[in-house]
C-alpha cells in the first residue's frame, strides 16, 4: 500500500512544492477546492474534513485572505461564526485547479482503452468502499 501511495503521489505531483503549477501548497489547494465545492464553510468544519491542524488552518485562511482568494463574513444564523467563501479571484483559481486536474487525469489515462479505464475506475471505487468501511468502524 505504501508503495502504491508513493507511486500515485509521484504521478500526481502531490509532493511537489507547488500543486498544479499554482504556487500553492497541497494543503492550501485542498482548502481552496473544499470551499469551492461547498460554496462557503466554517473553518472548524474544514479542519475536520481535511484533517488539518487548527492553527495551520488559521494560517492558511489568513494567507489566502491576504492574497484576495478568500473572504470571511459573519454568519446570518450565528454572528459568533465566520463563514469563509471564495472571492471572484478565488473562484477563478478554483476553476483553474479543476481544469488542470482534469487535464492531468486525461493525460494519465490517455493510453488506456475504454475497458482499462473502467477497470481502473472500478478498482478505485472498491478501494474507497473498503477503506471507508474500515474508517467508519474505527470512528464509532
C-alpha positions in Angstrom: 0.0 0.0 0.0 2.8 2.4 0.8 4.5 1.6 -2.5 1.2 2.4 -4.3 0.9 5.7 -2.3 4.4 6.7 -3.3 3.7 5.8 -6.9 0.4 7.6 -7.1 1.5 10.8 -5.3 4.6 10.9 -7.6 2.4 10.7 -10.7 0.1 13.4 -9.4 3.0 15.6 -8.2 1.4 15.9 -4.8 4.9 16.0 -3.2 5.9 18.9 -5.4 6.2 22.2 -3.6 3.6 23.8 -5.8 0.5 21.9 -6.9 -0.7 22.0 -10.5 1.6 25.0 -11.3 -0.2 27.3 -8.9 2.5 28.3 -6.5 0.3 27.0 -3.6 1.0 24.0 -1.3 -1.1 20.9 -1.2 -2.9 21.9 1.9 -3.7 25.4 0.5 -5.1 23.9 -2.7 -7.1 21.4 -0.6 -8.7 24.3 1.3 -9.5 26.2 -1.9 -11.0 23.1 -3.5 -13.1 22.2 -0.5 -14.5 25.8 -0.2 -15.1 25.8 -4.0 -17.1 22.6 -3.7 -19.1 23.7 -0.6 -19.6 27.3 -1.6 -18.8 28.5 1.8 -17.7 26.9 5.1 -16.8 27.3 8.7 -13.1 26.9 9.4 -13.7 24.3 12.0 -15.6 22.2 9.5 -12.7 22.4 7.1 -10.4 21.3 9.9 -12.4 18.2 10.5 -13.0 17.4 6.8 -9.4 17.9 5.7 -7.8 16.8 9.0 -5.6 19.9 9.2 -4.4 21.3 12.5 -6.5 24.3 13.6 -3.5 26.7 13.8 -2.3 25.6 10.4 -5.8 26.1 9.0 -5.8 29.6 10.5 -2.5 30.4 8.8 -3.8 29.1 5.5 -7.0 31.1 5.7 -5.1 34.2 6.7 -2.7 33.8 3.8 -5.3 33.1 1.2 -7.4 36.0 2.5 -4.5 38.4 2.3 -4.0 37.2 -1.3 -7.6 38.0 -2.1 -8.7 34.4 -2.7 -10.9 34.1 0.4 -13.2 36.4 2.4 -14.6 35.9 5.9 -18.2 37.0 6.5 -20.4 36.8 9.6 -23.0 34.1 9.5 -26.6 35.4 9.3 -27.6 32.5 11.6 -25.0 33.0 14.3 -22.9 36.2 14.5 -20.2 34.4 16.5 -19.4 32.2 13.5 -17.5 33.4 10.4 -18.1 31.8 7.1 -15.3 31.5 4.6 -16.0 31.8 0.9 -14.1 32.2 -2.3 -13.8 35.7 -3.8 -14.1 36.1 -7.6 -10.3 35.7 -7.8 -10.6 32.5 -5.6 -13.3 31.1 -7.8 -11.1 31.7 -10.9 -8.3 29.8 -9.2 -10.7 27.0 -8.2 -11.8 26.7 -11.9 -8.2 26.6 -13.0 -7.4 23.9 -10.4 -10.4 21.8 -11.7 -9.3 22.3 -15.3 -5.7 21.4 -14.6 -6.7 18.4 -12.5 -9.0 17.2 -15.3 -6.1 17.6 -17.8 -3.8 15.7 -15.5 -6.2 12.8 -15.3 -6.9 12.8 -19.0 -3.1 12.7 -19.7 -2.7 9.9 -17.2 -5.5 7.8 -18.9 -4.8 8.7 -22.5 -3.0 5.5 -23.4 -5.7 3.2 -21.8 -8.6 1.8 -23.8 -12.2 2.0 -22.5 -12.0 -1.4 -20.8 -8.8 -0.5 -18.9 -10.2 2.9 -17.8 -13.3 1.1 -16.5 -11.0 -1.4 -14.7 -9.1 1.4 -13.0 -12.3 3.2 -12.0 -13.8 0.0 -10.6 -10.6 -0.7 -8.6 -10.5 2.8 -7.2 -14.2 2.6 -6.1 -13.5 -0.8 -4.5 -10.5 0.6 -2.6 -12.6 3.7 -1.5 -15.5 1.5 -0.4 -13.3 -0.9 1.6 -11.3 1.8 3.3 -14.5 3.9 4.1 -16.0 0.8 5.8 -12.8 0.4 7.9 -12.7 4.2 8.7 -16.4 4.0 9.8 -15.6 1.1 12.1 -12.8 2.9 13.8 -14.7 6.2 14.3 -17.7 4.5 16.1 
